[in-house]
Amino acid sequence: MAAQNVKLSLYRSVDRIRDRLGIDYNAREVDVRRIAESKLNLKVETLPFKTPGLHGIACLGFGEEPDIILLNRARNPIEQRFDFSHELYHCAYHRHAQQAMFSCYETVGAQQNPFAEWQ
């Protein structure tokens, strides 16, 4: 698959999340976390992570269990907003990856799927 097709597919899936949450394409400074928590089966916590470089964790819920997103309290609000959106994408599009948890670090490690982290 050509690189531009992969990027186009990514952008389309982000648009589907935006549509599902009712966020206008042209909206700016959107509180995605507040909107997602109100519309999805989702729990979000901000914690003081001890692991260096760890930005966020997505734990996929199955059945009636909620998805859980954990964010690093040491990161600033803009970084946390990015990290939340990144983890939300894991929750929305990586259930087929045969893993229930995604830990996202400053740099992609050997235990991570580089393509899933790029997304």
C-alpha positions as CSV (number, residue, x, y, z in Angstrom):
1,M,0.0,0.0,0.0
2,A,1.5,3.4,-1.0
3,A,2.4,5.7,1.9
4,Q,-0.3,8.3,0.9
5,N,-3.0,5.6,0.9
6,V,-2.0,4.6,4.5
7,K,-2.1,8.2,5.6
8,L,-5.4,8.8,3.9
9,S,-6.8,5.7,5.6
10,L,-5.6,7.0,9.0
11,Y,-7.2,10.4,8.4
12,R,-10.5,8.8,7.4
13,S,-10.5,6.7,10.6
14,V,-9.8,9.9,12.6
15,D,-12.7,11.5,10.8
16,R,-15.0,8.6,11.8
17,I,-14.0,9.1,15.4
18,R,-14.8,12.8,15.1
19,D,-18.1,12.0,13.5
20,R,-19.0,9.4,16.2
21,L,-18.3,12.0,18.9
22,G,-20.2,14.8,17.1
23,I,-17.2,17.0,16.7
24,D,-17.3,19.5,13.8
25,Y,-14.4,19.1,11.4
26,N,-13.5,22.8,11.7
27,A,-13.8,23.0,15.5
28,R,-10.7,24.2,17.3
29,E,-9.6,23.7,20.9
30,V,-12.1,20.9,21.4
31,D,-12.2,19.1,24.8
32,V,-12.1,15.6,23.2
33,R,-11.6,14.0,26.6
34,R,-14.8,15.5,28.1
35,I,-16.8,14.7,24.9
36,A,-15.5,11.1,24.7
37,E,-16.1,10.4,28.4
38,S,-19.7,11.6,28.0
39,K,-20.4,9.5,24.9
40,L,-18.3,6.4,25.2
41,N,-18.0,3.5,27.7
42,L,-14.7,5.0,28.9
43,K,-12.8,5.8,32.1
44,V,-9.9,8.2,32.2
45,E,-7.4,8.8,35.0
46,T,-4.4,11.0,35.3
47,L,-1.7,9.5,37.5
48,P,1.9,10.1,38.5
49,F,3.7,7.5,36.3
50,K,7.0,6.3,37.7
51,T,8.2,4.7,34.4
52,P,10.5,7.1,32.5
53,G,9.1,8.2,29.1
54,L,5.7,6.6,29.6
55,H,3.0,9.0,28.2
56,G,-0.2,6.9,28.3
57,I,-1.8,3.5,28.5
58,A,-5.0,2.3,26.8
59,C,-6.6,-0.8,28.3
60,L,-9.4,-2.2,26.1
61,G,-12.6,-3.2,27.7
62,F,-14.6,-6.1,26.3
63,G,-18.3,-6.7,26.6
64,E,-19.7,-4.4,29.3
65,E,-16.3,-3.4,30.6
66,P,-15.2,0.2,29.8
67,D,-12.1,1.1,28.0
68,I,-9.6,2.7,30.4
69,I,-7.1,5.4,29.5
70,L,-4.3,6.4,31.9
71,L,-2.4,9.6,31.4
72,N,0.9,10.8,32.8
73,R,0.2,13.6,35.3
74,A,3.7,15.0,34.7
75,R,2.8,16.0,31.2
76,N,1.3,19.4,30.5
77,P,-2.3,19.8,29.4
78,I,-1.5,20.1,25.7
79,E,0.6,16.9,25.8
80,Q,-2.1,15.1,27.8
81,R,-4.7,16.1,25.2
82,F,-2.5,14.6,22.5
83,D,-1.8,11.5,24.6
84,F,-5.5,11.1,25.3
85,S,-6.4,11.3,21.6
86,H,-3.6,8.8,20.7
87,E,-4.9,6.3,23.3
88,L,-8.5,6.9,22.2
89,Y,-7.4,5.8,18.7
90,H,-6.0,2.6,20.1
91,C,-9.4,2.0,21.8
92,A,-11.3,2.6,18.7
93,Y,-9.2,0.9,16.0
94,H,-6.8,-1.7,17.5
95,R,-9.1,-4.3,19.0
96,H,-8.1,-6.7,16.3
97,A,-4.4,-6.5,17.4
98,Q,-4.9,-9.4,19.8
99,Q,-3.7,-7.3,22.8
100,A,-5.7,-5.7,25.5
101,M,-3.3,-3.0,26.5
102,F,-1.2,-0.4,24.7
103,S,1.6,1.4,26.6
104,C,2.9,4.4,24.8
105,Y,6.4,5.8,25.4
106,E,8.5,8.7,24.2
107,T,10.1,6.3,21.8
108,V,8.7,3.2,20.3
109,G,10.3,0.1,22.0
110,A,10.8,-3.4,20.8
111,Q,7.6,-4.6,22.6
112,Q,5.5,-2.2,20.6
113,N,4.0,-2.3,17.1
114,P,5.6,0.6,15.3
115,F,2.7,0.9,12.8
116,A,0.0,0.9,15.5
117,E,2.0,3.6,17.4
118,W,2.4,5.7,14.3
119,Q,-1.3,5.7,13.9
